[in-house]
Amino acid sequence: MTDDDQKWPARDEMVAAAPVLPEPEDDPDAAARVRRVYRKLIWNAPGWDVVERAHAPFAFRTKGRVRAFGPKGRRPNLSNLEAFAPPPQSWDWRQHIKMAPPMDQGKCNSCTAFAMAATLTDLATIKFGYLCASLSPGHLHRCVGGADCGTALDPMSLANLAEQHPIALWQPGDFPYNPANCPTAKGQGRVGSVQYIYTPDQAFQALQHGPLLAVIDLYDDFWSNYGGQVYHHSAGIKIAAHSVELIGYDLTGQYWIIKNSEGAGWGAAGFGRIAFGECRLLTPGGHTALQLQLA
């Protein structure tokens, strides 16, 4: 037995002392509260994770069931949250914050910069509690990414660059961005960290904490003739891989919710819904998403 083991309370003492929390059916918000509390515990205690309750110094119980939390020798990640509570049936960040309006990338091959700038702007709004000024996709594409109008950027590569180089605020008429302004532009927002999201279950959990940057296969019927309905690809050729801001989902309706970069005239005021399994969005062998954190 180690010194740490000796400091932990006995299992019976731990169970007796564990706080009693309401069941989700008794309190609809209980599961969400538990998830938030445990996320803070996980990230404030590196190396702690869900463990066998007999080996844990902390626990809570809900009508006889004990959840335990303690050292496991590695830093936990977001997937651990699935052990505590299922995600809500639906999530849409438009119902929780005032989101920055969709922008229009025009004919430039700059969707990654537009999706990343939109995602970071909305993350700032969540962080500070008020509508933040939009970051400039033009500055991000031209100055941070070093790309011209015809050059596409890889999301992870651009995120890595945006960890080192702050992004300026958007100004009217700054897209396409004049490269002569790059040396004097004042950076305001920067990526602090980034991690891949591989599966729908990971995305459902991650979306509770903010929008994601996602990639889809873009087809002609989605780009040109989409009216806001739940999208199922039916006609037209694949145009390209396309970056969007992923802002929610609906498990009942079986679809994702996105913010696009074709302006407010596209889809449903610039937003769209994509059926699960379509456009290779978070499908096996398909496109991943990125969870960004502000610096």
C-alpha positions as CSV (number, residue, x, y, z in Angstrom):
1,M,0.0,0.0,0.0
2,T,1.4,3.4,-1.0
3,D,1.3,6.6,1.1
4,D,-1.4,7.9,-1.2
5,D,-3.5,4.9,-0.6
6,Q,-3.3,5.4,3.2
7,K,-4.6,8.9,2.8
8,W,-7.7,7.9,1.0
9,P,-10.8,7.1,3.0
10,A,-12.0,3.6,3.2
11,R,-14.6,2.6,0.5
12,D,-17.5,2.6,3.0
13,E,-16.5,6.0,4.3
14,M,-16.2,7.3,0.8
15,V,-19.7,6.0,-0.2
16,A,-21.3,7.3,3.0
17,A,-19.7,10.8,2.5
18,A,-20.6,11.0,-1.2
19,P,-23.0,13.8,-2.0
20,V,-26.5,12.7,-3.2
21,L,-27.4,14.3,-6.6
22,P,-30.8,14.2,-8.2
23,E,-31.6,11.7,-10.9
24,P,-32.0,13.2,-14.5
25,E,-35.7,12.2,-14.5
26,D,-36.2,14.2,-11.3
27,D,-34.2,17.2,-12.4
28,P,-33.7,17.6,-16.2
29,D,-30.6,19.8,-15.6
30,A,-28.9,17.4,-13.2
31,A,-26.9,15.5,-15.8
32,A,-25.7,18.7,-17.4
33,R,-24.6,20.0,-14.0
34,V,-22.7,16.8,-13.1
35,R,-21.0,16.9,-16.5
36,R,-19.9,20.5,-16.0
37,V,-18.6,19.8,-12.5
38,Y,-16.7,16.8,-13.5
39,R,-15.2,18.5,-16.5
40,K,-13.7,21.1,-14.1
41,L,-12.4,18.4,-11.9
42,I,-10.9,16.5,-14.7
43,W,-9.0,19.4,-16.1
44,N,-8.0,20.8,-12.7
45,A,-6.6,17.5,-11.6
46,P,-4.2,16.2,-14.4
47,G,-3.9,12.4,-14.2
48,W,-7.3,11.8,-12.7
49,D,-10.0,9.8,-14.3
50,V,-13.0,7.6,-13.8
51,V,-11.8,4.6,-11.8
52,E,-13.1,1.7,-9.8
53,R,-14.9,3.2,-6.8
54,A,-13.0,1.1,-4.3
55,H,-9.8,3.0,-5.4
56,A,-11.1,6.5,-5.5
57,P,-10.8,9.3,-3.0
58,F,-13.8,11.2,-4.4
59,A,-17.3,10.0,-5.4
60,F,-20.9,11.0,-5.7
61,R,-23.9,8.8,-5.6
62,T,-27.4,8.9,-7.2
63,K,-29.9,6.6,-5.6
64,G,-27.5,3.9,-4.8
65,R,-25.1,4.2,-7.7
66,V,-21.6,5.5,-6.9
67,R,-19.5,7.3,-9.5
68,A,-15.8,7.4,-8.5
69,F,-13.0,9.7,-9.5
70,G,-9.3,9.3,-8.7
71,P,-5.7,9.1,-10.0
72,K,-5.1,6.7,-12.9
73,G,-1.7,7.7,-14.1
74,R,-2.7,9.6,-17.3
75,R,-4.4,12.9,-18.2
76,P,-8.1,12.3,-19.0
77,N,-9.7,13.6,-22.2
78,L,-13.1,14.6,-23.3
79,S,-14.3,11.1,-24.0
80,N,-14.3,10.4,-20.2
81,L,-17.4,12.6,-19.9
82,E,-19.5,9.9,-21.6
83,A,-19.2,7.8,-18.4
84,F,-21.2,10.4,-16.5
85,A,-24.1,11.6,-18.6
86,P,-25.4,11.3,-22.1
87,P,-25.5,14.5,-24.3
88,P,-28.7,16.4,-24.6
89,Q,-31.1,15.3,-27.4
90,S,-30.3,18.5,-29.3
91,W,-27.9,21.4,-29.1
92,D,-27.9,24.7,-31.1
93,W,-25.6,27.5,-30.1
94,R,-28.0,30.1,-31.6
95,Q,-30.2,29.3,-28.6
96,H,-27.5,30.1,-26.1
97,I,-25.5,33.1,-27.4
98,K,-25.9,35.9,-30.0
99,M,-23.7,34.5,-32.7
100,A,-21.7,36.5,-35.2
101,P,-23.6,36.7,-38.5
102,P,-22.5,34.4,-41.4
103,M,-19.9,36.0,-43.7
104,D,-19.5,35.5,-47.5
105,Q,-16.2,34.2,-48.9
106,G,-17.3,35.1,-52.4
107,K,-15.3,33.3,-55.1
108,C,-12.1,32.9,-53.0
109,N,-10.9,29.5,-51.9
110,S,-10.8,30.6,-48.3
111,C,-13.5,28.6,-46.5
112,T,-11.1,27.4,-43.8
113,A,-10.2,30.9,-42.8
114,F,-13.9,31.9,-42.7
115,A,-14.9,28.9,-40.7
116,M,-12.0,29.3,-38.2
117,A,-12.6,33.0,-37.8
118,A,-16.3,32.4,-37.2
119,T,-15.6,29.6,-34.7
120,L,-13.1,31.6,-32.7
121,T,-15.4,34.7,-32.7
122,D,-18.2,32.7,-31.3
123,L,-15.9,31.0,-28.7
124,A,-14.9,34.5,-27.6
125,T,-18.6,35.4,-27.2
126,I,-19.1,32.3,-25.0
127,K,-16.0,33.1,-23.0
128,F,-16.7,36.8,-22.3
129,G,-20.5,36.7,-22.2
130,Y,-21.2,39.3,-24.8
131,L,-21.2,39.5,-28.6
132,C,-17.5,40.0,-29.6
133,A,-16.2,41.8,-32.7
134,S,-15.6,39.3,-35.5
135,L,-12.1,38.2,-36.3
136,S,-11.0,38.8,-39.9
137,P,-11.0,35.8,-42.2
138,G,-9.1,37.9,-44.7
139,H,-6.3,38.6,-42.3
140,L,-6.3,35.0,-41.2
141,H,-6.1,33.7,-44.8
142,R,-3.7,36.2,-46.3
143,C,-1.4,37.2,-43.4
144,V,-1.5,34.3,-41.0
145,G,-1.9,31.6,-43.6
146,G,0.1,33.2,-46.3
147,A,-2.4,32.2,-49.0
148,D,-3.8,34.1,-52.0
149,C,-7.4,33.9,-53.2
150,G,-6.9,30.7,-55.1
151,T,-5.1,28.8,-52.5
152,A,-6.9,26.5,-50.0
153,L,-5.6,26.0,-46.5
154,D,-5.6,22.8,-44.4
155,P,-7.5,23.4,-41.1
156,M,-5.0,21.9,-38.7
157,S,-2.1,23.7,-40.5
158,L,-3.9,27.0,-40.2
159,A,-4.8,26.4,-36.6
160,N,-1.1,25.7,-35.8
161,L,-0.1,29.0,-37.5
162,A,-2.9,30.8,-35.6
163,E,-1.3,29.6,-32.3
164,Q,1.8,31.6,-33.2
165,H,0.2,34.6,-35.0
166,P,-2.7,36.6,-33.6
167,I,-5.7,37.4,-35.9
168,A,-6.8,41.0,-36.6
169,L,-10.4,42.2,-36.2
170,W,-12.7,42.3,-39.2
171,Q,-13.2,45.6,-40.9
172,P,-15.6,46.4,-43.8
173,G,-13.9,45.8,-47.2
174,D,-11.0,43.8,-45.9
175,F,-11.7,40.8,-48.1
176,P,-9.9,40.0,-50.3
177,Y,-7.3,41.3,-47.8
178,N,-4.6,43.6,-49.0
179,P,-1.2,41.9,-48.1
180,A,0.4,45.4,-47.8
181,N,-1.6,45.7,-44.5
182,C,-0.2,42.5,-43.0
183,P,2.8,44.1,-41.3
184,T,0.8,46.8,-39.5
185,A,-2.4,44.8,-38.7
186,K,-3.0,44.5,-34.9
187,G,-3.7,40.9,-33.9
188,Q,-6.5,40.4,-31.3
189,G,-7.3,36.7,-31.1
190,R,-5.1,33.6,-31.1
191,V,-5.7,29.9,-31.0
192,G,-4.6,28.5,-27.6
193,S,-4.9,24.8,-28.4
194,V,-6.5,22.4,-30.8
195,Q,-7.5,18.8,-30.8
196,Y,-9.1,16.4,-33.3
197,I,-12.7,15.2,-32.9
198,Y,-13.1,11.9,-34.7
199,T,-16.6,10.6,-34.0
200,P,-20.2,11.9,-33.6
201,D,-20.2,10.9,-29.9
202,Q,-17.1,13.0,-29.3
203,A,-18.7,15.9,-31.2
204,F,-21.9,15.7,-29.2
205,Q,-19.9,16.1,-26.0
206,A,-17.5,18.7,-27.3
207,L,-20.3,20.9,-28.7
208,Q,-21.6,21.5,-25.2
209,H,-18.5,23.7,-24.7
210,G,-18.5,25.6,-28.0
211,P,-18.7,25.3,-31.8
212,L,-16.3,23.2,-33.7
213,L,-14.5,23.7,-37.0
214,A,-15.7,20.9,-39.3
215,V,-14.9,19.7,-42.9
216,I,-17.5,18.3,-45.3
217,D,-17.7,17.1,-48.9
218,L,-19.3,19.9,-50.7
219,Y,-21.7,19.0,-53.5
220,D,-23.2,21.3,-56.2
221,D,-26.8,20.8,-54.9
222,F,-25.8,21.9,-51.4
223,W,-23.9,24.9,-52.5
224,S,-26.2,26.3,-55.2
225,N,-29.8,25.0,-54.6
226,Y,-30.0,24.5,-50.8
227,G,-33.0,26.0,-49.0
228,G,-32.6,25.1,-45.4
229,Q,-34.0,21.6,-45.2
230,V,-32.1,18.7,-43.8
231,Y,-29.6,18.0,-46.5
232,H,-29.3,14.6,-48.2
233,H,-27.1,14.5,-51.2
234,S,-29.2,13.6,-54.3
235,A,-27.7,15.2,-57.3
236,G,-24.7,17.1,-58.6
237,I,-21.0,16.6,-58.5
238,K,-18.6,17.0,-55.5
239,I,-17.0,20.4,-55.7
240,A,-14.4,20.2,-53.0
241,A,-13.7,19.6,-49.3
242,H,-15.3,22.6,-47.5
243,S,-14.8,24.0,-44.0
244,V,-17.8,25.1,-41.9
245,E,-18.5,26.0,-38.3
246,L,-20.4,23.2,-36.6
247,I,-22.7,24.7,-34.1
248,G,-25.1,21.9,-33.0
249,Y,-27.0,18.7,-33.7
250,D,-30.4,17.1,-33.3
251,L,-30.5,13.4,-32.3
252,T,-34.3,13.1,-33.0
253,G,-34.0,14.7,-36.4
254,Q,-30.6,13.0,-37.0
255,Y,-28.8,16.0,-38.4
256,W,-25.9,18.4,-37.8
257,I,-26.3,22.2,-37.7
258,I,-23.7,24.4,-39.4
259,K,-22.9,28.0,-40.1
260,N,-21.6,28.4,-43.7
261,S,-19.6,31.2,-45.4
262,E,-21.9,32.0,-48.3
263,G,-23.6,34.9,-46.6
264,A,-27.1,35.3,-45.1
265,G,-28.7,34.6,-48.5
266,W,-27.7,30.9,-48.4
267,G,-29.7,28.2,-46.8
268,A,-31.6,29.3,-43.7
269,A,-30.1,32.8,-43.2
270,G,-26.7,31.4,-43.7
271,F,-27.1,28.3,-41.6
272,G,-27.8,24.7,-42.7
273,R,-28.6,21.2,-41.5
274,I,-26.8,18.1,-42.8
275,A,-28.2,14.6,-42.2
276,F,-26.0,12.3,-40.1
277,G,-23.8,10.3,-42.4
278,E,-23.9,12.8,-45.3
279,C,-20.9,14.7,-46.7
280,R,-18.5,12.4,-44.9
281,L,-18.9,14.6,-41.8
282,L,-17.5,12.6,-38.9
283,T,-18.1,9.3,-40.7
284,P,-15.8,6.3,-40.5
285,G,-12.9,7.1,-42.9
286,G,-14.4,10.6,-43.5
287,H,-13.6,14.1,-42.3
288,T,-12.7,15.0,-38.7
289,A,-13.5,18.2,-36.9
290,L,-11.3,20.4,-34.7
291,Q,-12.0,21.6,-31.2
292,L,-10.3,25.0,-30.8
293,Q,-9.5,26.8,-27.6
294,L,-8.8,30.5,-27.4
295,A,-5.4,31.6,-26.0
